[in-house]
Amino acid sequence: MDRRGFVGAGLGLAAGLGVGNVGLVGTAWGKDLDVTQAIIGRAGGGSAKNDEGLYKISLAQWSLHRRHFGRQGPKLDALDFAKTARGFGIEAIEYVNQMFKTKAKDKKYIGELKKRAKGEGVKSLLIMCDGEGRLGDPDKKRRRQAVENHFKWVEAAKTLGCHSIRVNAASSGKYEEQVKLAADGLAQLTEFSSKHGLNTIVENHGGLSSNGAWLAKVMKTVGHKHCGTLPDFGNFHMGRQWGGWYDRYKGVNELMPFAKAVSAKSHSFDAKGNEKRTDYMKMMKIVLKHGYRGWVGIEWEGGEVKENEGIMKTKKLLERVRLALWKEKMEKKRPKVK
């Protein structure tokens, strides 16, 4: 039996016996590592609500931005994103509108993106939207224009089968003023996206949006089930005006109650394969503490190694952390021997 067949058999066994079965777990620990990985793999193919799963790993298109813009190696066509992700062994993707900026209303192009993703067996999760205006602009007309600028991306995301579009909550003014302005723009956009069955989610992406407490307050002000967050592990620099760096662990903890996606930002790794700026074990415990069992998107942004290597290093780290957390969870469930 080849590895694909072996993993498939492991998944079938796990489904039949249940991941919490003590006998199966006892077998999985130790030499039968592939069985353990197969069981954990249910998190990659099952429901986000599976209690036995922990999290699933997806790929953000920004991880490949140097190749896309021709700055590193052969230029990568956005239409090949799904195929590239599959090459990394990843089954879900997060698009970035900058990679196909003029194609939002091109039904043929969006249809081809969908066709290729389906052909590769890759799930489309969301579109990250930038450059469409400030949703918290103090000027009412410009704020409304920014809202309407995002409509085409909602429609494109709907066609692709995504669950969300990721937006920015950029604004200006005093702290409380920005809460109201950003909440107003997000509420308007969420009203539109929810009618299409999609979420509008906000990433901590500079300014006050990188202040976890501020963005959490914006979410509470909007108060809509289809408006949420996309906590990014690394985007917590608020700028000098607002005090520089915000504590990333505190920030993610504040944003997770509203999270509908998570971004595992990575920049560099030490000799042991750990991300230098973020303690992934600590961060993933925060993510899971809030009951999140969805996709965690790799977003490689560093430059010390090429994109392919950075993506694989991040993937391996997420897998290693997941395995350790799963073993820890199973250990707590093991009957105590008297």
ZITA-V534657 format. One line per field, one symbol per residue. ss: DSSP state (H for helix, E for strand, L for the rest). phi: phi as a letter, one per 30 degrees, with the letter a starting at -180 (. if undefined). psi: psi as a letter, one per 20 degrees, with the letter a starting at -180 (. if undefined). Layout:
ss=???
phi=???
psi=???
This chain:
ss=LLHHHHHHHHHHHHHHHLLLLHHHHHHHLLLLHHHHHHHHLHHHHLLLLLLLLLLEEEEEHHHHHHHHLLLLLLLLLHHHHHHHHHHLLLLEEEEEHHHHHHHLLLHHHHHHHHHHHHHHLLEEEEEELLLLLLLELLLHHHHHHHHHHLHHHHHHHHHHLLLEEEELLLELLLHHHHHHHHHHHHHHHHHHHHHLLLEEEEELLLHHHHLHHHHHHHHHHHLLLLEEEEEELLLLELLHHHLLELLHHHHHHHHHHHEEEEEEEELLELLLLLELLLLHHHHHHHHHHLLLLLEEEEEELLLLLLHHHHHHHHHHHHHHHHHHHHHHHHHHHLLLLL
phi=.dddddddddddddddcjdddddddddddjdddddeddddeeddbcddcedddcacccbdddecdddddicaiedcdedcddddddddiccabbdbdddbeccecdddddddeddddddcicdccacdcbicjcdcdddeddddddedddedddddddddidcaccbccdaajdedddedddddddddddeddddcicccbccdbjidddceddddddddddibdccbbbdcdcdccdjeecjidcddddddddcdecdbabcddbbabddcicddcbddddddddededidbcdcddbdbdbdbdeedddddddddddddddddddddddddddddd
psi=prhghggghhgggghhhphipgggghhhqchlhhgghgghihhiiaqiiohirfrqprpphhhkhghgjkioapppphijggggghhjkpjqqoqphhilhjjhjnhgghhhggghgghikpppgrppprkjroikphpgghghggghhighhghghggikrirqprqlqararghghgggghgghgghhgghhijkqqoqpqolqbiijoghghhhgghgglpijparnpphimkoirhhjjcpqohggghhhhhijpjrponpqgqqahjjqphhpnhggghhgghhjjpkbqoppnpirjhrrggggghggghghgggggghgggghhhipppp.
